[in-house]
């Protein structure tokens, strides 16, 4: 029973790594507008640092534009400043009621740079998956020595752990390939 718990725990850790990668990749600008691009932007709101999405509505009317409508007009300058200070590299257009962000097309160099960045994120996720597998296999081997688990049961558990590992590595590769295709599509 303990071995099944070890495998379940390792699987949960691998799932978290894949979910984290998916979240990271969703923040990468791939040429089309997405409200997730603004998730990390914080705005001063009555003396507190608050996420942009909690002080304004964020919409994408088309593939190249993000529209931010603040819930209070007095926030427009603060939102504009937060966007300018962010690493997005986009200049906001303010008409007094809302802010428009026009996403310029990505250059070939920037596309390659983004692919390199996402590849690094995918590698980090793979390392997390491998670490979860290693920890589980170490715990299985330890249980053979300390808890008297039969060696054939331990070998089967290690083989199952390897299959789970391979499945999650494939998920990571698929996520990366999909994002790479999205980034490189002009």
Secondary structure, 3 states (H helix, E strand, C coil): CHHHHHHHHHHHHHHHHHHHHHHHHHCCCCCCCCHHHHCCCEEEECCEEEEHHHCEEEEEEECCEEEEEECCHHHHHHHHHHHHHCCCCCCCEECCCCEEEECCCCCHHHHHHHHHHHHHHHHHHHHHHHHHHHHHHHHHHHHHHHCCCCHHHHHHHHHHHHHHHHHHHHHHHHHHHHHHHHHHCC
